[in-house]
C-alpha cells in the first residue's frame, strides 16, 4: 500500500525493495535479498531511477530486478536502441542495485529474525523411479506428435494409466493423486528439457531458428479505419485500429495525478481461442498485462500528437493460440496502424 507519494519518485521500485527487505528480515526461506532499479538513457548516458519528467525525454525506460549475482527480471520499452545499449542498461541497473542489496543485508544483520529451521519435503525416489519406468518412454513418443490436441490427448492417457496403476485402493496407504500429478509434470519437464539440451528438433519438427509459417492480410474489415489478420502457425490475431479526436482521449486517474492517454490498446483472449469454454466478461489480469506489453511494443513508433492530432485505439482479438499471442498482437497492431494511415516511424515485429 502506498502511504505517501512524491510524484517525482514512482512507487514501484521502493515497493520492490521494501518487499525484499521485509522477507529478508522475517527469516522466511528466501533466496534473496533482491534489488531493483529503473534505467533511462539520454544524450548517451544512463540515468538511474529517473523521474517521470526525465523519462519524457529518455530514449529508454527499463526496470531490472536481481540478486547480488544474477538478473531475475527485465521489462523495458525503448526508441529503437542498439542491442549493446540495451545490454549495457541491464548491466548498469544490476550494478547500481547492489547498494540496496548491501543495505538490506546490513539491516538484517542488525535486526533480522533468525532463519527458519526448514527443509523441503524429501523426494520419494522410489515413486519417481516407478513413474519414470512406466511413463518416460511413452512421453518421449508423445512429445514427437506435432498436432497439439492429439499430443495433449496422448499425454492425458499416459497420466491416467499411471494413476490407475499407482493410486492406492480406498483406505490403503500410498501416494496421493496430487503427488502423482506433480511427479508426472516433473517427468514431462525432464523429457522436454532433455530434448532441447540434446539439440533435437522442436515438437513440431522445426529446428531452433525456424519460425512457424506466417501469413498476413490487411484491410480485412472494410469499414474499420485499419485492420490486419496476422497468423503464425496456430496463433491468430485480428487487430483493429481506429482513429478519433482529442476529445476521445482516455482520462487516467493515477496515484500521481490525472492525465490523458491518446493511445488506447486492448487485448482480448476469449476461451474458445484455446478450445475451452468459459465466461466472457471484464478483462482479466493476463489480458490487461498482455495489452500493456503490446502497447509498449509499438508506442515508440507512433507520431507525436502535434504531428498527427488523432487519438488511436487498437483492439486485438485472439481467435486461436498456440504460441505467443502477445507478440502476434504486436505484429498485427503495427500492420493495422499502417493500414489506418498512421505515419509510424517503422514497422514492428
N, C-alpha and C positions, 0 to 999 in steps of 0.2 A: 504494500500500500504506500502510495506517495503521500507523505505527510506534509511536505513543504517543497516548493519548486522554484528554482531560479531559472527563468526562461532561457538563459544563455547556456545552461548545463542540462542537456537531456538526461532523463532519469534512468534510462536503460542500463548504461554502464555502471553507475553506482549500485543499481539493483542487483546486477550480477555479482559485483564484488561483495556486497552485503550478504547475499545468499551463500557465497563461498566462505566468507568469514564465519557465518553462523554455523555452517556444517563443520568447519574445522574446529571451532570452539566446543562443539557439542560432544565430541568423542565418538560420534556415529562413524562406522566404517566408511571411508571416503578416500578416493584415490587423488585427492586434491592437496592443497587448495588450487583453485583456478584463478586466472586473471582475465581481464578483458580490456579492449581498447578500441576506440574509433579512430580511423586514419583518414585524413584528407590529403589532397595533392594539389598544390597551386604554385605556379611560377617555378616549377622544377624542384620543389621541396615538399617533403611530407609534413603533415600537420597532425599533432597528437590531440585527440579529443576536441576537434574544432567546434565552435558554437554554431547554432543553426544559421546565423548570419554569415559566418565564414564559409559554410557549406554551399551557400548560394553561388559563390564564385569558384568553388572547388571542382576539379575535374574528376574527383573520386570521393565516394563515401564507402568505406569498408569497415566492417566490425569483425574483429578476430578475438577468439577466446581460446585459452590453452592452459596447460600446466607449465611447470618450470621447464620441462624437457620437450614438450610436444604441442602441436596445434590441434585443437579439438573441433573448432567450428570457424567457418569463414562465410560472411554474407556481404555482398557488395553490389554497387552499380557504378558505372564509370562512363566517361565520354571518350570511348574508343582509344583507350590507352594501350601501350605495348605490354606484352607478356612480362618483360623484365621489370617494368614499373609496377605491375600488379603483384608479382612475386616479392619485389622489394618492399611493398607495403605490408605484406603479411609478415615478413621478417622484421620490419621496423616495429609493427604493432606487438609482436611477440617479445621483442627486446624490451620495449617500454613497459609492458605489463609485469615484468619481473619485479619492479619496485613495489607494486601492490601485493604480489605473491609473497615477497620477503616480509612486508609489513604484517600480513596476516599470520605468517609463521611466527614472527616475533610476539605478536599479541597472544597467540595460542600458547606459546612457551610460558607466558606470564600468568594467564588467567584461564587457559583451556581446561576442559574436563578430561579426566583420564579416558584413554581409548577403551571402547567396549571390548570385553573378552568374548570375541565372536569368531566363529569359523563357519564356512559354508557347509551345508549337509554333505556327508560323504557320498560319493558316486557309487551306485550299485553296479560294480564292474561285471558281476555275473549276469545281471539283467541286460546291460549294454551289449555284452557278448552274445546273448541269446537273440536280441533283436537284430544285431548285425548279421549273425549267421542265417537268420530266417529271411531278412529283407534286403540286405545290401545288393546282392546280385540282381534282384528284381528291380530295385531302384535305379541301378546303373542302366538297365534296359529301358526303364520308364523315361529317364531323362534324355533318351535319344529319340523320343516321339516328338515330332515337330509341331503337331497340332496341339494347341493349348488345352482345349476341352478334353480331347482324348487322353492327353497326358495327365490331366487332373483326375479324370475318372480312374485311370490305371493306378495312380498313387493312392487314391482313396480305397481302392480294392485291396491293395497291398497292406495298408494300415488296418483295414477291417479284418483281414485274415490274421494279422499279427495279434490283434486284440482278442480275437476268438480263441487263439491258442494260448495266450499268456495271461489273460484275465482270470483271476481265481474264481472258483464257484462261490455262490452266495453263502456267506458265513465262514468261508475259508480265508486264511491269511495269504497275502501276496501283494504285488504291486497294484497301485491304484490306476484307474483309467487315465487320470491326469498325468501321472508319471510316465505311463506308456506313450502318451501323445508327445510329451516333452522329449523323451529319448528318441522317438521316431523323427521328430523335427530336427534334433541334433544330428541324426544319421543322414537326413536329407541334405543338411548343410555340409556335412563332411563329403558326401558324394559330389555335390555341385562344385564345392571349393577344390576338391581333388582334380576334377576335370579341368578347371581353369589353370591350376598350377602345372598340370601335365601338358598344357598347351593344346588341349583338344578343342575342336570346333564348339561354337555355342550350340545351345539346344536345338535351334532351327537350322543348324548346318553352316552358319556364317562363321568366318574367321573373326579375329578380334578387331579388325579395322573396317569391315564391310558394314555399310548402313543398310537397314531394311529398305525395300523398294519404296520410292516416294512418287506420289502423283499430286499435282496441283491444278486447281481450277479457280479462276477469279470471275467476279460478276455473276455468281450463281443465283443471286436473289436480285431480280431486275429492278425492284422498287426501292431497294436499300441504297444508301449513298455509296457504300463499298462492302464487298463480301468476298470471302475466299473459302474454298473447301480444301483443306490440307490433310492428306492421308500418308501415313508412313507405316507400312506393314499392316497390322491390325489396330492401329491407333488412328482416329479420325476426329478432326475438329472443324466445325462450321463457325467461322468468325465473321462478325458483322461490325462495320464501323459506321457511325452516324455523326453528323455534324450539327451543332446548334449554336445559338448566340451566347454572348457572355452572360445573359440572364439565366442560362441553364447550368451555370457552374454549381457544383455541389458545395454546400456550406458545411464545413467540418468544425465541430465544437470540440477542439482538442484540449488536453490538460494545460498546454502552454498558451491557449487563446484561440479565438475563432479565425478561420481563414477559408478561402475559396479554392476549390480544386477544379481546374479546367480540363483535366484528363481523367475520365471515369473508366474503370476497367472491371468487368465482371466475368467470372469463370463459373460455369455450371457443369456439374458432373452427375447426371442422373443415374440411378441404379441400373437401368437397362443397358448402359454402356459396357457393363461387365457381366451381363447376363443374370442380374439379380432383380428381385422385387424390393421395394422399399418406399418410404414416404417421400413425397415431393413437397418440400416446404421451404422454409428460410434457409439460406446458405449455411453450411456447417464450417467448422474451423478449417478443415482441409481446403474447401473451396475458396474461402477468404484468403488463406495463405497462398494458394496457387495463383489466384488473381493478382495479388500483390507482387508475387515473383515475376509473373509475365509482364506486368505493368512496368516494373523496374528494368526489364529486359529491352523494352522498346522506347522508353521515355526519353532517353538521351538523344534519340534521332529526330524528335519532334521539333518543329519550328517554334520560335518564340511567339508569344501571344501578339506582340506588336507587328510581327511579320505575317501572321496567319490568325486573324482575330475570330477564331471559332473554338467553341468547346467541343471536345472529341469524346465520344463514348464507344468503347469496344466491348463486345459481348462474345464470349467463346462458349459454344455448346459442344460438349464432347459426346459424340454419337457411338464411339467404341473405343476401348482402351486395352492395349497390351504393349506397354512401353510408356515412355514419358509423355503424358498428355499436356503437361505444363509447357514443355518445350515445343510440342506441336502447336500450342496456343501462341507462343512467341512467333513462330514462323507464320502461322495463319494471320495473326494480327498485323504483322508487317506487310503482308500481301493485301489485306483488307484496307489498310490505311492508304497504300499506294493506289488501290482501286478507287478509293473515295477522293483521290486527288490531293491528299495531304502531302506537301513537299518535304518528305522525310530526307534526312541528310544521307542515309544509306540503308539498304535492306538489312534485316537482322535475321539470323538463323541460330 
